[in-house]
Amino acid sequence: MPEPATSTKSNGNGVIKVAAMGDLHVQEDAQTSYRDLFGEISREADVLVLTGDLTNLGKPREAELLAEDLRACSIPVVAVLGNHDYESGCVEQIAATLRQAGVHLLDGQAVELNHVGFVGVKGFVGGFGRRMLGSFGEPAIKAMVAESVNEAMRLENAMRQVRAKRTLVVLHYAPVPETVAGEPPEIFPFLGSSRLAETIDRFKVSAVVHGHAHRGSYEGRTPGGASVYNVAMHIAKPTGRPYALLEI
């Protein structure tokens, strides 16, 4: 399991420090600025990973405000989008704004930074284990399951692109139930899907990070033993800060 990083940056042994957090929910009123936090992260880590719900209502102006704050970040930024980023039907504008700001926005792709492969998809709902939703019944249910399967397939295709020996998987939705523990059990099926974990366990990965479950738990594992971290800003982390620090 990757150890929580200390406050110093990479020490020449090939290990890099990744700051990871999600669910920033940037709003148009701009009452909350992340500029100082991004500056702090730039001093503590080698790469910043954002795990979706970057905007609150998926509005282009929210993405523009986030892009402005990211100017204070002097390290590479990797991100995926979350369900909130789709709310207003402007996801293409949001993606373009973030990419223009230099963000490596992943949606079924992989990027290698500092000899580490970063693989990202949003993921989707569906539930966990034996209670995972099956493709049976109404067309609406089948469409939901098809979307969940499609996200897992896109993750697998992205994983196959990686040539680096170390890999960090970046998701918005959870791949395991352990990291959503603390949320009402009734909404577990809407917080993630075991299909993501099934895909992850076909490969060797260093760690998995996700957000979405604000009341969940920080740490879990896939059935195959991969370390999973819920890095939503609202989750208590070993750093005592809104972001987790992982050595990869």
C-alpha positions in Angstrom: 0.0 0.0 0.0 1.4 3.4 -0.9 2.5 5.3 2.2 1.2 8.8 3.0 3.9 11.2 1.8 5.9 13.4 4.1 6.0 17.2 3.6 9.1 17.1 1.3 9.1 16.5 -2.4 10.6 13.6 -4.4 14.0 12.6 -3.1 15.7 11.2 -6.2 14.7 7.5 -5.7 12.2 7.7 -8.5 9.2 8.0 -6.1 7.0 11.0 -6.8 4.5 12.7 -4.5 1.0 13.1 -5.7 -1.5 15.5 -4.1 -5.0 14.3 -4.8 -8.4 15.8 -4.0 -11.9 16.0 -5.5 -15.2 17.7 -5.2 -14.1 21.3 -5.3 -17.5 22.4 -6.5 -16.4 25.8 -7.8 -19.3 28.3 -7.9 -20.0 31.3 -10.1 -20.0 33.7 -7.1 -16.3 33.0 -6.6 -16.6 33.3 -2.9 -14.1 30.4 -2.5 -10.7 30.7 -4.1 -8.3 27.8 -4.3 -5.3 29.9 -5.4 -3.5 29.7 -2.1 -4.2 26.0 -1.7 -2.8 25.3 -5.2 0.3 27.3 -4.3 0.7 25.2 -1.2 0.3 22.0 -3.1 2.9 23.1 -5.6 5.4 23.2 -2.8 4.4 19.8 -1.3 3.9 17.6 -4.4 5.1 16.8 -7.9 1.7 16.3 -9.5 -1.8 17.4 -8.5 -4.7 15.1 -9.3 -8.3 16.3 -9.2 -11.0 13.6 -9.0 -14.1 15.3 -10.5 -16.9 17.6 -9.5 -14.6 20.4 -10.3 -17.6 22.7 -10.8 -20.8 22.9 -8.8 -23.4 23.2 -11.6 -21.3 22.4 -14.7 -21.3 26.1 -15.9 -18.6 27.5 -18.1 -17.9 30.4 -15.8 -17.2 28.0 -13.0 -14.6 26.3 -15.1 -13.1 29.6 -16.0 -12.8 30.6 -12.3 -11.1 27.2 -11.6 -8.7 27.8 -14.5 -7.8 31.2 -13.1 -7.0 29.7 -9.7 -4.9 26.9 -11.3 -2.5 29.6 -12.5 -1.1 29.4 -9.0 -0.2 25.7 -9.5 3.3 25.3 -10.8 3.2 21.5 -11.1 1.4 19.3 -13.7 -2.4 18.8 -13.1 -4.3 15.6 -14.0 -8.1 15.5 -13.7 -11.3 13.7 -14.5 -14.8 15.2 -14.5 -17.6 14.3 -12.2 -21.4 14.2 -12.4 -21.8 17.8 -11.3 -19.6 18.9 -14.3 -22.3 17.5 -16.6 -25.3 19.2 -15.0 -25.7 22.1 -17.4 -24.9 20.3 -20.7 -21.7 22.4 -21.2 -19.2 19.6 -20.6 -17.4 20.2 -23.9 -16.8 23.9 -22.9 -15.7 23.0 -19.5 -13.2 20.4 -20.8 -11.9 22.9 -23.4 -11.4 25.6 -20.7 -9.5 23.2 -18.4 -7.3 21.8 -21.2 -6.5 25.4 -22.4 -5.3 26.0 -18.8 -2.9 23.1 -19.1 -4.8 20.4 -17.3 -4.3 16.8 -18.5 -8.1 16.1 -18.5 -8.6 12.3 -18.9 -11.7 10.7 -20.2 -10.6 7.2 -21.1 -7.0 8.1 -21.8 -3.6 7.8 -20.1 -0.7 10.2 -19.7 2.8 9.6 -18.4 4.3 12.2 -16.0 7.5 11.7 -14.1 7.6 8.0 -15.2 4.2 7.3 -13.7 1.2 6.5 -15.8 -2.0 8.3 -14.9 -5.2 6.7 -16.2 -8.6 8.4 -15.8 -12.3 7.9 -16.5 -15.3 9.3 -14.7 -16.8 6.0 -13.9 -20.5 5.5 -13.2 -23.1 4.1 -10.9 -24.2 0.5 -10.5 -23.6 -0.8 -7.0 -21.1 -3.3 -5.5 -20.5 -7.0 -5.3 -23.5 -9.4 -5.5 -25.8 -6.4 -5.3 -24.5 -4.8 -8.4 -27.3 -3.8 -10.8 -27.8 -6.3 -13.7 -28.9 -5.7 -17.2 -32.5 -7.0 -16.9 -36.0 -5.5 -17.3 -36.8 -2.0 -18.6 -34.8 -0.4 -21.3 -33.9 2.4 -18.8 -32.2 -0.1 -16.5 -30.4 -1.7 -19.4 -29.2 1.7 -20.5 -27.9 2.5 -17.1 -26.0 -0.8 -16.9 -24.6 -0.3 -20.4 -23.2 3.0 -19.3 -21.5 1.4 -16.3 -20.1 -1.3 -18.5 -18.9 1.2 -21.1 -17.0 3.2 -18.5 -15.3 0.0 -17.2 -14.3 -0.9 -20.8 -13.0 2.6 -21.5 -10.9 2.3 -18.3 -9.5 -1.1 -19.5 -8.6 0.4 -22.9 -6.8 3.3 -21.2 -4.9 0.9 -18.9 -3.7 -1.0 -21.9 -2.0 2.3 -23.1 0.2 2.5 -20.1 3.9 1.6 -20.5 5.1 2.9 -17.2 5.9 0.5 -14.3 3.8 2.6 -11.9 0.2 3.6 -12.4 -2.3 5.7 -10.6 -6.0 5.3 -11.6 -8.1 8.4 -11.3 -11.9 8.1 -11.0 -14.8 10.1 -9.8 -17.1 7.3 -8.8 -15.9 4.7 -6.3 -14.7 1.2 -7.3 -15.3 -0.4 -3.9 -17.8 0.0 -1.1 -15.3 0.5 1.7 -14.6 4.1 0.6 -18.2 5.1 0.5 -18.9 3.7 4.0 -20.4 6.5 6.1 -22.9 7.5 3.4 -26.5 6.3 3.7 -26.6 2.6 2.6 -29.6 3.4 0.4 -27.5 5.5 -2.0 -24.5 3.1 -2.2 -25.5 2.0 -5.8 -25.3 5.6 -6.9 -21.8 6.2 -5.6 -19.9 3.7 -7.8 -19.6 0.3 -9.3 -17.6 -2.9 -8.7 -17.2 -3.1 -12.5 -14.4 -0.5 -12.1 -12.6 -2.7 -9.5 -12.9 -5.7 -11.7 -11.2 -3.9 -14.5 -8.5 -2.4 -12.2 -7.7 -5.9 -10.8 -6.7 -7.1 -14.3 -3.7 -4.8 -14.1 -0.9 -3.9 -11.7 -1.6 -0.5 -10.2 0.1 1.6 -7.6 -3.1 3.1 -6.2 -6.6 4.3 -7.1 -8.1 7.7 -6.1 -11.7 8.9 -6.4 -14.1 11.4 -5.0 -18.0 11.8 -5.1 -18.7 10.3 -1.6 -18.5 13.3 0.7 -19.4 11.3 3.8 -17.4 8.2 2.9 -14.2 6.8 4.2 -10.6 7.6 3.2 -9.2 4.1 2.5 -10.1 0.8 1.1 -8.9 -2.0 -1.3 -10.1 -3.7 -4.4 -10.7 -7.5 -4.1 -7.3 -7.9 -5.8 -5.6 -5.8 -3.2 -5.1 -2.4 -4.9 -5.1 0.5 -2.5 -8.1 2.9 -3.0 -8.4 6.4 -1.5 -11.5 8.6 -1.3 -9.9 12.0 -1.7 -13.1 14.2 -1.7 -12.2 17.5 0.0 -14.7 16.7 2.8 -12.9 13.4 3.8 -10.5 13.6 6.7 -7.0 12.7 5.5 -3.6 11.9 7.1 -2.3 15.3 6.0 -4.9 17.2 7.9 -5.4 19.1 4.7 -8.1 19.0 2.0 -5.8 17.0 -0.2 -4.1 13.6 0.3 -0.4 13.1 -0.3 0.6 9.8 -1.8 4.0 8.4 -2.7 3.8 6.6 -6.0 
